[in-house]
């Protein structure tokens, strides 16, 4: 797993960020929920990058 930073946010929520993936941020009512949510966010972020790379390479003709 990538490095994740977890800290208390507003309204008693926990915030989780993955600095190596810009904009990949999540939150949860507990630390554990924030960790679960950021895991899901990281998986979605990486899947979107892979899909984008596949779409990009499909448009290249040699």
CNS distance restraints for C-alpha pairs under 8 A (distance, minus, plus):
assign (resid   2 and name CA) (resid  18 and name CA) 7.02 0.50 0.50
assign (resid   2 and name CA) (resid  20 and name CA) 7.55 0.50 0.50
assign (resid   3 and name CA) (resid  18 and name CA) 6.14 0.50 0.50
assign (resid   3 and name CA) (resid  19 and name CA) 7.27 0.50 0.50
assign (resid   3 and name CA) (resid  20 and name CA) 7.55 0.50 0.50
assign (resid   4 and name CA) (resid  16 and name CA) 6.50 0.50 0.50
assign (resid   4 and name CA) (resid  17 and name CA) 5.54 0.50 0.50
assign (resid   4 and name CA) (resid  18 and name CA) 4.68 0.50 0.50
assign (resid   4 and name CA) (resid  19 and name CA) 7.00 0.50 0.50
assign (resid   5 and name CA) (resid  16 and name CA) 5.56 0.50 0.50
assign (resid   5 and name CA) (resid  17 and name CA) 5.21 0.50 0.50
assign (resid   5 and name CA) (resid  18 and name CA) 6.44 0.50 0.50
assign (resid   5 and name CA) (resid  19 and name CA) 7.68 0.50 0.50
assign (resid   6 and name CA) (resid  14 and name CA) 6.77 0.50 0.50
assign (resid   6 and name CA) (resid  15 and name CA) 5.54 0.50 0.50
assign (resid   6 and name CA) (resid  16 and name CA) 4.41 0.50 0.50
assign (resid   6 and name CA) (resid  17 and name CA) 6.54 0.50 0.50
assign (resid   6 and name CA) (resid  31 and name CA) 7.55 0.50 0.50
assign (resid   6 and name CA) (resid  34 and name CA) 7.82 0.50 0.50
assign (resid   7 and name CA) (resid  14 and name CA) 5.75 0.50 0.50
assign (resid   7 and name CA) (resid  15 and name CA) 5.38 0.50 0.50
assign (resid   7 and name CA) (resid  16 and name CA) 6.68 0.50 0.50
assign (resid   8 and name CA) (resid  12 and name CA) 6.91 0.50 0.50
assign (resid   8 and name CA) (resid  13 and name CA) 6.20 0.50 0.50
assign (resid   8 and name CA) (resid  14 and name CA) 4.54 0.50 0.50
assign (resid   8 and name CA) (resid  15 and name CA) 6.00 0.50 0.50
assign (resid   9 and name CA) (resid  13 and name CA) 5.25 0.50 0.50
assign (resid   9 and name CA) (resid  14 and name CA) 5.24 0.50 0.50
assign (resid   9 and name CA) (resid  15 and name CA) 5.59 0.50 0.50
assign (resid  10 and name CA) (resid  14 and name CA) 7.95 0.50 0.50
assign (resid  12 and name CA) (resid  29 and name CA) 6.91 0.50 0.50
assign (resid  13 and name CA) (resid  27 and name CA) 6.53 0.50 0.50
assign (resid  13 and name CA) (resid  28 and name CA) 5.59 0.50 0.50
assign (resid  13 and name CA) (resid  29 and name CA) 4.70 0.50 0.50
assign (resid  13 and name CA) (resid  30 and name CA) 6.70 0.50 0.50
assign (resid  14 and name CA) (resid  27 and name CA) 5.35 0.50 0.50
assign (resid  14 and name CA) (resid  28 and name CA) 5.30 0.50 0.50
assign (resid  14 and name CA) (resid  29 and name CA) 6.08 0.50 0.50
assign (resid  14 and name CA) (resid  30 and name CA) 6.09 0.50 0.50
assign (resid  14 and name CA) (resid  31 and name CA) 5.81 0.50 0.50
assign (resid  14 and name CA) (resid  34 and name CA) 6.05 0.50 0.50
assign (resid  15 and name CA) (resid  25 and name CA) 7.29 0.50 0.50
assign (resid  15 and name CA) (resid  26 and name CA) 5.93 0.50 0.50
assign (resid  15 and name CA) (resid  27 and name CA) 4.30 0.50 0.50
assign (resid  15 and name CA) (resid  28 and name CA) 6.71 0.50 0.50
assign (resid  15 and name CA) (resid  34 and name CA) 6.39 0.50 0.50
assign (resid  16 and name CA) (resid  25 and name CA) 5.73 0.50 0.50
assign (resid  16 and name CA) (resid  26 and name CA) 5.22 0.50 0.50
assign (resid  16 and name CA) (resid  27 and name CA) 5.64 0.50 0.50
assign (resid  16 and name CA) (resid  34 and name CA) 5.90 0.50 0.50
assign (resid  16 and name CA) (resid  35 and name CA) 6.76 0.50 0.50
assign (resid  16 and name CA) (resid  38 and name CA) 6.15 0.50 0.50
assign (resid  17 and name CA) (resid  24 and name CA) 6.02 0.50 0.50
assign (resid  17 and name CA) (resid  25 and name CA) 4.44 0.50 0.50
assign (resid  17 and name CA) (resid  26 and name CA) 6.47 0.50 0.50
assign (resid  17 and name CA) (resid  38 and name CA) 7.16 0.50 0.50
assign (resid  18 and name CA) (resid  22 and name CA) 7.37 0.50 0.50
assign (resid  18 and name CA) (resid  23 and name CA) 7.96 0.50 0.50
assign (resid  18 and name CA) (resid  24 and name CA) 5.67 0.50 0.50
assign (resid  18 and name CA) (resid  25 and name CA) 6.50 0.50 0.50
assign (resid  18 and name CA) (resid  38 and name CA) 7.74 0.50 0.50
assign (resid  18 and name CA) (resid  42 and name CA) 7.71 0.50 0.50
assign (resid  19 and name CA) (resid  24 and name CA) 7.48 0.50 0.50
assign (resid  21 and name CA) (resid  42 and name CA) 7.88 0.50 0.50
assign (resid  21 and name CA) (resid  45 and name CA) 7.79 0.50 0.50
assign (resid  24 and name CA) (resid  38 and name CA) 7.73 0.50 0.50
assign (resid  24 and name CA) (resid  41 and name CA) 6.60 0.50 0.50
assign (resid  24 and name CA) (resid  42 and name CA) 6.78 0.50 0.50
assign (resid  24 and name CA) (resid  45 and name CA) 7.21 0.50 0.50
assign (resid  25 and name CA) (resid  38 and name CA) 6.71 0.50 0.50
assign (resid  25 and name CA) (resid  41 and name CA) 7.36 0.50 0.50
assign (resid  26 and name CA) (resid  34 and name CA) 6.51 0.50 0.50
assign (resid  26 and name CA) (resid  37 and name CA) 6.07 0.50 0.50
assign (resid  26 and name CA) (resid  38 and name CA) 5.35 0.50 0.50
assign (resid  26 and name CA) (resid  41 and name CA) 7.00 0.50 0.50
assign (resid  27 and name CA) (resid  33 and name CA) 7.47 0.50 0.50
assign (resid  27 and name CA) (resid  34 and name CA) 4.68 0.50 0.50
assign (resid  27 and name CA) (resid  37 and name CA) 6.65 0.50 0.50
assign (resid  27 and name CA) (resid  38 and name CA) 7.34 0.50 0.50
assign (resid  28 and name CA) (resid  32 and name CA) 7.64 0.50 0.50
assign (resid  28 and name CA) (resid  33 and name CA) 4.85 0.50 0.50
assign (resid  28 and name CA) (resid  34 and name CA) 4.08 0.50 0.50
assign (resid  28 and name CA) (resid  35 and name CA) 7.84 0.50 0.50
assign (resid  28 and name CA) (resid  37 and name CA) 7.00 0.50 0.50
assign (resid  29 and name CA) (resid  33 and name CA) 6.35 0.50 0.50
assign (resid  29 and name CA) (resid  34 and name CA) 7.05 0.50 0.50
assign (resid  30 and name CA) (resid  34 and name CA) 6.22 0.50 0.50
assign (resid  31 and name CA) (resid  35 and name CA) 6.21 0.50 0.50
assign (resid  32 and name CA) (resid  36 and name CA) 6.24 0.50 0.50
assign (resid  33 and name CA) (resid  37 and name CA) 6.04 0.50 0.50
assign (resid  34 and name CA) (resid  38 and name CA) 6.08 0.50 0.50
assign (resid  35 and name CA) (resid  39 and name CA) 6.18 0.50 0.50
assign (resid  36 and name CA) (resid  40 and name CA) 6.47 0.50 0.50
assign (resid  37 and name CA) (resid  41 and name CA) 6.17 0.50 0.50
assign (resid  38 and name CA) (resid  42 and name CA) 5.96 0.50 0.50
assign (resid  39 and name CA) (resid  43 and name CA) 6.27 0.50 0.50
assign (resid  40 and name CA) (resid  44 and name CA) 6.21 0.50 0.50
assign (resid  41 and name CA) (resid  45 and name CA) 6.02 0.50 0.50
assign (resid  42 and name CA) (resid  46 and name CA) 6.13 0.50 0.50
assign (resid  43 and name CA) (resid  47 and name CA) 6.08 0.50 0.50
assign (resid  44 and name CA) (resid  48 and name CA) 6.10 0.50 0.50
assign (resid  45 and name CA) (resid  49 and name CA) 6.33 0.50 0.50
assign (resid  46 and name CA) (resid  50 and name CA) 6.18 0.50 0.50
assign (resid  47 and name CA) (resid  51 and name CA) 6.11 0.50 0.50
assign (resid  48 and name CA) (resid  52 and name CA) 6.06 0.50 0.50
assign (resid  49 and name CA) (resid  53 and name CA) 6.12 0.50 0.50
assign (resid  50 and name CA) (resid  54 and name CA) 6.14 0.50 0.50
assign (resid  51 and name CA) (resid  55 and name CA) 6.14 0.50 0.50
assign (resid  52 and name CA) (resid  56 and name CA) 6.07 0.50 0.50
assign (resid  53 and name CA) (resid  57 and name CA) 6.08 0.50 0.50
assign (resid  54 and name CA) (resid  58 and name CA) 6.05 0.50 0.50
assign (resid  55 and name CA) (resid  59 and name CA) 6.68 0.50 0.50
assign (resid  56 and name CA) (resid  60 and name CA) 7.08 0.50 0.50
